[in-house]
Every structure is written in structure tokens, then in C-alpha cells.
Amino acid sequence: MNTRIEAPAMDKRLFASTALSTALGLVLAMNGVAAQAQGMKDMPPIVKENMEKMAKDKLEKCYGINAAAKNDCAEGVHSCAGQATQARDAKSFVLVPAGVCGKIAGGKLKAA
């Protein structure tokens, strides 16, 4: 006696849509990882150095406290280190120990 239990049609559709959603999510996640890795390759060396330094030494970006030509980098203003044309540029940052930026007059953790 061969008795086979058939799943209702609704359960099959639910299973198929769940499997498809999972597969699509995995594809999108892998594309994001690949894009992020490609972005790291295209960064100027100073940016890579700053990111490594931040992670290793527990530093944070502090915006608006730089002296002219004495910044570590910037957000969309110029290509990077030492290129700030004005002091206290709201888009240029200096790397400081984590927790210190808020104690400096004018220091902000986000670019203006």
C-alpha cells in the first residue's frame, strides 16, 4: 500500500516564494560585499591608512576642528589629507581618540 500525502497547493506556493526570496536576498547580499570590496580597492592610500589607523587605535573622525592644511581627510570637499583650505572646515576631519571630539569646542562627529 503506497499512501502519499499531498501538501495543499497553498503550502507549495508559500515554500516556493520563501525559497525564491531567500535566494534573491543572498544574491543581493553577495553583490553588496563585492561592491564594498571593490570600493576599498579604489580608495586612495591615505584613506585606507586612516581607516586602518581608526580601527587599530580606536580613533574617531572629528569635524570642524582642523587648522588650514592640517586635516586627516574630508567628506566630498577635496581628495584628502592636508588639503583643507580653511581652519575649522565643517567637512574636514581630524582623527582623535574615541570620546574626545565632543569635549573639543566646535568638534562634531558628523560632517555638516
N, C-alpha and C positions, 0 to 999 in steps of 0.2 A: 504494500500500500504506500503510495507516494503522495503525501499531502504537502503541498507547498502553500505557504501563506503569502498572499499578495499584499503589498503595502498599498494603502489608498493613494490615489493619484496626487492628492494634495501634499502628502509626505514626500513623494518623489520630487515634486517641483520645489518644495522647500529645501530639500537636500541639494538639488542641483543649483539653485540660486545661492545657497550658502557656500558651496564649493567654488562657484564662479567668483563670488565676492572675495573670498579668501585668496584665490589665485591672483585676482586683479590687485588686491592690496599688497601682496608680496612683490608683484612686478613693479608697482609704483614705489614701494619702499626701496627696492634694489636700485631703481633709477635715481632716487634721491641720494643714496650713498655714493653712487658712481659720480653724480654731479658734484657732490661735496668734495670728493677726492680730486676731481679734475680742477675744481676751484682752488684747492690747496696747491696744486702744481703750478697754476698760473699766477700765484701771488709773488710780489717782489720779495727778494730775500729778507729785507728788513722787516716785512710784515710777518714772515714765518718766524724770524728770530724773536720778535715781540711776543707772538703767541706762545712760543716755547718758554720764553722767559716768564710770562704771566703764569703759566701752569706750574713751572718749576719753583718759582719764588713766591707764589701766592700774591700776585700783584693785581691791581685793577686799573682800568682806564679812568683818569680824572680830567674832565674837560674844563676849559676856561681858566687854567692856572699857569699856562706856559708863558715863557718870555719869548720875544721875537727870535725866530730861528732856533729855538730850544724846545722843540716838541718831539714826542716819540712817533706820532703819526696823526692822521686826521680822518674825518668822515666826509668824503666827496669834495674836499676843497682843493687838495693838491695830492701829489703822489705819496708823500710820507715824511720821514724823519728830517728835522731841521729845516723844513720849508715854510713854517708859519711866518707870515709877513708882519703880523702884529702880535703884541702881547695880549694875553687873556682872550685868545681866539676861542669862541664858544664851540667851534667844530674841531679844534685840535686838542689832543690829549697828551698827558704825561703819565707814565706808569708809576704808581705809588703803591706802597704796601696796602693790602686789603684792610678796609676800615678807616683809612686815614683821610680819604678825599673829603668826606663830609665835615671834617674838622678844619679844612682849609677854606678861608674866605673866598667865595666865588666858585669853589670846586663843585662840579656836578658829575654824576655818574653816567649821564646820557648827553649826547650832542644836542645842541639847540637847533 
